[in-house]
Amino acid sequence: MTDFFVEYESQLRLGIFVGVLLTMMTLEFLFPRKKRSKTRLRRWTTNLLIILVDNVVIRLVFPIVAVGTALLATTKSWGIFNLIDLPVVLEIILAMIILDLLIYAQHIVFHMVPAFWNIHKVHHADRDIDVTTGIRFHPIEMVLSLLYKMICIVLLGAPVAAVLLFELILNACSMFNHSNVKIPLGFERSLRFFIVTPDMHRVHHSVIKRETNSNYGFSISLWDRLFGTYRDQPSEGHDDMTIGVAEYQNDGPTSFTWSLLLPFGKRFDKTKHWL
């Protein structure tokens, strides 16, 4: 199993990424949840360019990534799961659950620590939340997140299969729960008891601070309920809520260069036309 995941990691990542992206784009077009404030073309171009830069930077900075780290930890017998003897399936399930909890914790830190929020707000600055928002993360955040994830993987001794499955599910869930898809209310209420839904996560992208600082989960919805960060609905309702960051309610977030330069403290005049 390990050999399979290592050999076909890139194909699995790309196939699921493209499949989920195109599926959610189609569903957003057919069943939109919230009216957009900006046209798709410029936003989508910027957000897709950001993920392209992210991938280039990650490949340049790290000789190995999450799955390679898990393989190294297994080979060297590093981490908790390499010190205890559990059934393989149980190890995989536990490792995936723990990794999801650790990502939830990381997300809170990126909101609460000003230096990290300064980077993470590139993600939140998007004024229309849709499937492409789920892949809009500044390259610096991607590097920091991967470094954190690699440390967690080594400490846990997470199995290779668990790491790849977790990565695939996390990326798919991020695109799903950022999507602008209308889900029947009754089904959505049931679904959010298990996973983070678009309506649940949309609250997190409100300009109202108490709402931004809630619903941190990406995959499993339990953590927000368990640790008291769950908020059921936006105070202004989904149709009328304002998405983004309060001070950037202009055209800046749709610009590729604006988005990349934002963490460096440059203040942008809303009348300027950034690429």
C-alpha positions as CSV (number, residue, x, y, z in Angstrom):
1,M,0.0,0.0,0.0
2,T,2.8,2.4,0.9
3,D,4.5,1.9,-2.4
4,F,1.3,2.6,-4.3
5,F,0.7,5.9,-2.5
6,V,4.3,7.0,-3.0
7,E,4.4,6.1,-6.7
8,Y,1.0,7.6,-7.6
9,E,0.9,10.6,-5.2
10,S,1.1,13.3,-7.9
11,Q,-1.5,11.7,-10.1
12,L,-3.9,11.2,-7.2
13,R,-3.4,14.8,-6.0
14,L,-3.9,16.3,-9.4
15,G,-6.8,14.1,-10.4
16,I,-8.8,14.8,-7.2
17,F,-7.9,18.5,-7.3
18,V,-9.1,19.0,-10.8
19,G,-12.1,16.7,-10.3
20,V,-13.4,18.5,-7.2
21,L,-12.6,22.0,-8.6
22,L,-14.5,21.4,-11.8
23,T,-17.4,19.7,-10.0
24,M,-17.8,22.6,-7.5
25,M,-17.5,25.2,-10.2
26,T,-20.3,23.5,-12.1
27,L,-22.5,23.2,-9.1
28,E,-21.9,26.8,-8.2
29,F,-23.1,27.8,-11.6
30,L,-26.2,25.6,-11.4
31,F,-27.1,26.1,-7.7
32,P,-25.6,29.4,-6.5
33,R,-26.0,30.2,-2.7
34,K,-25.1,33.8,-2.6
35,K,-25.0,36.6,-5.1
36,R,-21.5,37.6,-6.2
37,S,-20.1,41.1,-5.7
38,K,-17.4,40.6,-8.5
39,T,-17.3,38.8,-11.8
40,R,-15.7,35.3,-11.8
41,L,-13.0,35.9,-14.5
42,R,-10.7,38.3,-12.6
43,R,-11.1,36.6,-9.2
44,W,-10.6,33.1,-10.6
45,T,-7.6,34.2,-12.6
46,T,-6.0,35.7,-9.5
47,N,-6.8,32.8,-7.2
48,L,-5.6,30.1,-9.7
49,L,-2.4,32.0,-10.3
50,I,-1.8,32.1,-6.5
51,I,-2.1,28.3,-6.2
52,L,0.3,28.0,-9.2
53,V,2.9,30.2,-7.4
54,D,2.3,28.2,-4.2
55,N,3.1,24.9,-5.9
56,V,6.3,26.3,-7.5
57,V,7.5,27.8,-4.2
58,I,6.8,24.5,-2.3
59,R,8.8,22.5,-4.8
60,L,11.7,25.0,-4.6
61,V,11.8,25.2,-0.8
62,F,11.2,21.6,0.3
63,P,13.0,18.6,-1.2
64,I,10.3,16.4,0.3
65,V,6.7,17.2,1.3
66,A,4.2,15.6,3.6
67,V,4.1,12.1,2.1
68,G,7.9,12.0,1.8
69,T,8.1,13.1,5.4
70,A,5.8,10.3,6.5
71,L,7.9,7.8,4.5
72,L,11.1,9.1,6.2
73,A,9.5,8.9,9.6
74,T,8.4,5.3,9.0
75,T,11.9,4.3,7.7
76,K,13.6,5.8,10.7
77,S,10.9,4.6,13.2
78,W,10.3,8.2,14.4
79,G,7.1,9.2,16.2
80,I,4.4,7.8,18.4
81,F,2.8,5.4,16.0
82,N,6.2,3.8,15.3
83,L,6.6,3.1,19.0
84,I,3.3,1.4,19.6
85,D,1.7,-1.6,17.9
86,L,-1.8,-1.0,16.5
87,P,-3.7,-2.5,13.6
88,V,-2.8,-0.7,10.4
89,V,-6.4,0.5,9.8
90,L,-6.7,1.9,13.3
91,E,-3.4,3.7,12.9
92,I,-4.5,5.3,9.7
93,I,-7.9,6.5,11.1
94,L,-6.3,7.8,14.4
95,A,-3.6,9.6,12.5
96,M,-6.0,11.3,10.2
97,I,-8.2,12.4,13.1
98,I,-5.3,13.8,15.0
99,L,-3.9,15.6,12.0
100,D,-7.3,17.2,11.4
101,L,-7.3,18.5,15.0
102,L,-3.8,19.8,14.6
103,I,-4.8,21.7,11.5
104,Y,-7.8,23.2,13.4
105,A,-5.4,24.4,16.1
106,Q,-3.0,25.9,13.5
107,H,-5.9,27.8,11.9
108,I,-6.7,29.4,15.3
109,V,-3.1,30.4,15.7
110,F,-3.1,32.0,12.3
111,H,-6.0,34.2,13.4
112,M,-4.8,35.0,16.9
113,V,-1.1,35.8,16.3
114,P,-0.8,39.2,14.4
115,A,2.2,38.2,12.3
116,F,0.4,35.1,11.1
117,W,-2.9,36.9,10.5
118,N,-1.1,39.4,8.4
119,I,-0.3,36.5,6.0
120,H,-3.6,34.6,6.4
121,K,-5.7,37.6,5.6
122,V,-4.8,37.2,2.0
123,H,-7.1,34.2,2.1
124,H,-9.8,36.2,3.9
125,A,-9.6,39.3,1.7
126,D,-11.4,37.5,-1.1
127,R,-14.7,39.3,-1.3
128,D,-16.7,36.4,-2.8
129,I,-16.3,33.1,-1.2
130,D,-16.3,30.2,-3.7
131,V,-14.4,27.1,-4.6
132,T,-11.3,29.1,-5.7
133,T,-11.2,30.8,-2.3
134,G,-10.4,27.3,-0.9
135,I,-7.1,27.3,-2.7
136,R,-6.2,31.0,-2.2
137,F,-3.4,31.0,0.3
138,H,-0.3,33.2,0.2
139,P,2.9,31.2,-0.6
140,I,4.4,32.1,2.8
141,E,1.4,30.6,4.5
142,M,1.7,27.5,2.4
143,V,5.4,27.1,3.4
144,L,4.7,27.7,7.1
145,S,1.7,25.3,7.0
146,L,3.7,22.6,5.3
147,L,6.6,23.0,7.8
148,Y,4.2,22.7,10.7
149,K,2.5,19.7,9.1
150,M,5.9,18.0,8.5
151,I,6.8,18.4,12.2
152,C,3.4,17.0,13.3
153,I,3.9,14.0,11.0
154,V,7.4,13.2,12.4
155,L,6.2,13.5,16.0
156,L,3.2,11.3,15.3
157,G,5.0,8.9,13.1
158,A,1.9,9.0,10.9
159,P,1.6,6.2,8.3
160,V,2.2,7.2,4.6
161,A,-1.3,6.1,3.7
162,A,-2.8,8.3,6.4
163,V,-0.9,11.3,5.4
164,L,-1.8,11.1,1.7
165,L,-5.5,10.3,2.4
166,F,-5.6,13.2,4.9
167,E,-4.0,15.6,2.4
168,L,-6.5,14.6,-0.3
169,I,-9.5,14.9,1.9
170,L,-8.3,18.2,3.4
171,N,-7.8,19.8,0.0
172,A,-11.2,18.4,-1.3
173,C,-13.0,19.6,1.9
174,S,-11.4,23.1,1.6
175,M,-12.7,23.5,-1.9
176,F,-16.1,22.0,-1.0
177,N,-16.7,24.1,2.2
178,H,-15.6,27.4,0.5
179,S,-17.9,26.7,-2.5
180,N,-20.9,29.0,-3.3
181,V,-23.3,26.0,-3.6
182,K,-26.8,26.0,-2.2
183,I,-27.5,22.8,-0.3
184,P,-31.1,22.0,0.8
185,L,-31.5,23.3,4.4
186,G,-32.6,20.0,6.0
187,F,-29.7,18.0,4.4
188,E,-27.2,20.8,5.3
189,R,-28.2,20.8,8.9
190,S,-27.7,17.0,9.1
191,L,-24.4,17.1,7.1
192,R,-22.8,19.7,9.3
193,F,-22.9,17.4,12.3
194,F,-20.2,15.4,10.6
195,I,-18.3,17.7,8.2
196,V,-17.9,21.4,7.6
197,T,-20.4,22.6,5.1
198,P,-20.3,25.7,2.9
199,D,-22.9,27.5,5.0
200,M,-21.0,26.7,8.2
201,H,-17.7,27.9,6.9
202,R,-19.1,31.0,5.1
203,V,-19.7,32.4,8.6
204,H,-15.9,32.3,9.1
205,H,-15.4,34.6,6.2
206,S,-17.6,37.4,7.5
207,V,-16.1,40.9,8.0
208,I,-17.6,40.8,11.6
209,K,-14.7,39.9,13.9
210,R,-16.6,37.6,16.2
211,E,-17.8,35.6,13.2
212,T,-14.4,35.6,11.6
213,N,-13.1,34.1,14.8
214,S,-15.4,31.1,14.7
215,N,-15.9,27.9,12.6
216,Y,-12.2,27.2,12.2
217,G,-12.6,23.6,11.0
218,F,-11.8,22.5,7.5
219,S,-13.0,18.9,7.5
220,I,-14.5,17.6,10.7
221,S,-17.1,19.9,12.3
222,L,-16.7,18.4,15.8
223,W,-13.7,20.5,16.8
224,D,-15.6,23.8,16.7
225,R,-18.5,22.4,18.8
226,L,-16.1,20.7,21.2
227,F,-13.8,23.7,21.8
228,G,-16.5,26.4,21.8
229,T,-15.7,28.1,18.5
230,Y,-18.9,27.1,16.7
231,R,-21.3,29.7,15.4
232,D,-24.5,28.5,13.7
233,Q,-25.4,31.4,11.4
234,P,-24.1,34.8,10.4
235,S,-25.9,37.6,12.2
236,E,-26.9,39.3,9.0
237,G,-27.9,36.1,7.2
238,H,-26.1,34.5,4.3
239,D,-27.7,36.7,1.6
240,D,-26.9,40.0,3.3
241,M,-23.6,39.2,5.1
242,T,-20.4,41.0,3.9
243,I,-17.6,38.7,2.9
244,G,-13.9,39.5,3.2
245,V,-11.8,41.9,5.4
246,A,-13.4,45.1,6.4
247,E,-10.6,47.4,5.3
248,Y,-10.3,45.8,1.9
249,Q,-13.8,46.2,0.5
250,N,-12.4,47.4,-2.9
251,D,-11.0,45.9,-6.0
252,G,-7.6,45.1,-4.5
253,P,-8.3,41.5,-3.5
254,T,-9.1,40.6,-7.1
255,S,-5.5,41.6,-8.1
256,F,-2.7,39.0,-8.2
257,T,0.1,41.5,-7.4
258,W,-2.0,43.1,-4.6
259,S,-2.7,39.8,-3.0
260,L,1.0,38.7,-3.1
261,L,2.2,42.1,-1.7
262,L,-0.5,42.5,1.0
263,P,1.5,40.7,3.9
264,F,4.4,43.1,3.4
265,G,2.5,46.1,4.8
266,K,2.1,48.1,1.6
267,R,-1.1,50.1,1.6
268,F,-3.0,50.2,-1.7
269,D,-5.0,53.0,-3.0
270,K,-8.4,51.7,-4.2
271,T,-8.2,53.8,-7.4
272,K,-5.0,52.0,-8.6
273,H,-5.3,49.3,-11.1
274,W,-3.2,46.4,-10.0
275,L,-2.6,43.4,-12.2
